[in-house]
Amino acid sequence: MAVMNPMEQFLVEKVVPLPPISTPGLGSLDLSITNSVLFMMLAAGLIVGFLLFAAKREVLPGRMQATAEFLYTFVDGTLTGGIIGDRGRPFLPFVFSLFLFIAMINFLGMIPLGFTATSQLAVTVTLAVMTFVIVLIIGLARNGLGFFKLFWPTGMNVFMAAFLCIMELISFLIRPATLALRLFGNMLGGHIVMFVFASFIIALGVFGMHGGLASLGFIGAGLSFALVIGLFVLELVVAGLQAFVFAALTCIYLNEVVNLDHGH
């Protein structure tokens, strides 16, 4: 029996090979569509399609419109409004899009033959760096040099304040890494655990076919199957929760620079 490798499900493979493009200064760029890119495009397409069909503005909303309105109200009230406050409304489109995009990618990775793009560190790092750069630009644009007050604690002697300033600066600069690794680690780990227990179903089932005491393997296979079902449900919750956590942390970081003059 072939050895099953739980890491094979994360391999990035070309789906639509395209000829490389030569660019000045960057060399040859391979723009082939991989399974990771394909499922990110699929996620974006499904979100756009869902919102287009849901945007009917009916007095008595249907299921799709009600779902879209619930998601919008949830993000507005819990994330941008709940964390940033009244000043968070301009950032609602960005946070709403970020939340839906990550959630859709995570959910698409749960379907058969699906691919979880957020299990790729390159994808989560890109999302995290994009978020960090936006926070940095907004902080400097709104506060100018006052942005650096974010790192300088008040009410302390200069030596202690300088030490804490260095710590705050380091903490600020590693935010992209923590954002990326949290999402990447949770999606990668959950899928590996599910794969391992799913492989137990096959291995114990084959073992049970030998008869005799080996038939007890069918019991183990049944227990593994029940556990996989439970893990699948849990992973669905984690998929949505990780999208929420990423969006919530984005709002927390935005709140620090948007409401810096309010002492937040």
Residue, then its C-alpha position, 0 to 999 in steps of 0.5 A: m500500500a502506498v504511503m500517504n503523505p499529509m503534506e501532498q495536499f498543500l503542494v502548489e501545482k500548475v493548472v494553466p501553464l503560461p509562457p514566462i514573461s521577460t521584464p526589465g530588472l525582474g528577469s523572467l516571470d512565470l505567470s502560470i495559474t496554479n491551484s492556489v491562484l485558481f482557488m483564490m480567483l474562485a473565492a473572489g468570483l464567488i464573493v462578487g457573484f454572491l454580492l451581486f445577486a444579494a444586492k436587490r434591495e427588496v423590502l422583504p429580503g430573500r435568503m441571499q439578501a438577508t445573509a449579505e445584510f447580516l454579514y455586513t451588519f456583523v462586520d460593521g457593528t462588531l469589527t469596524g464600529g465595535i473596535i474603531g468606533d465612528r471613525g471606522r466607517p471609511f474602513l468598512p469596505f476593506v475589512f468586509s472584503l478581507f473577512l469575506f475573502i479569507a473566509m471563502i478561501n478557508f471554506l473552499g479548502m474544505i470541499p473535496l478536491g479543494f485547495t486551501a490557499t491560506s495554508q501557503l505562507a506566501v499567501t498569508v504573508t501577502l495579506a498580512v504585509m498588505t494590511f500592515v502597509i495600509v495601517l502604516i500609510i493611514g497612521l502617517a497620513r492622519n497623524g504625521l510625525g505624531f504617529f510616532k507617539l504610538f511608541w513613546p509611553t508617557g509619564m515615565n523617566v526617559f530611560m524607561a520610556a526609551f526601553l519601552c519604546i524599543m519594545e513597542l517598535i519591535s512589537f509593531l514591526i513583527r505584526p505582519a509575521t504574527l498575522a501571517l503565521r497565525l492564519f497559516g498555522n491554524m489552517l495547515g495544522g487542522h488539515i494535517v490532523m484531518f488527513v491523519f485520522a482519515s488515513f486511519i480509516i483506510a489503514l484500519g479498514v484494510f487491516g480488518m479485512h484480514g479476519g479474526l482478531a484483525s476484524l477489530g480494525f473495523i471498529g477503529a475505522g468506524l471510530s476514526f470516521a466519527l472523529v473525522i466528521g467531528l474534526f470537519v465540523l470543528e475545522l469549519v468553525v476554525a475556518g470562519l473564526q480565523a477570518f474573523v480573528f484576522a479582520a479583528l486584529t486588522c481593526i485593532y491595528l487601525n484603531e491605534v492609528v485612527n484614534l491616536d489623538h483620542g488617547h486610544 
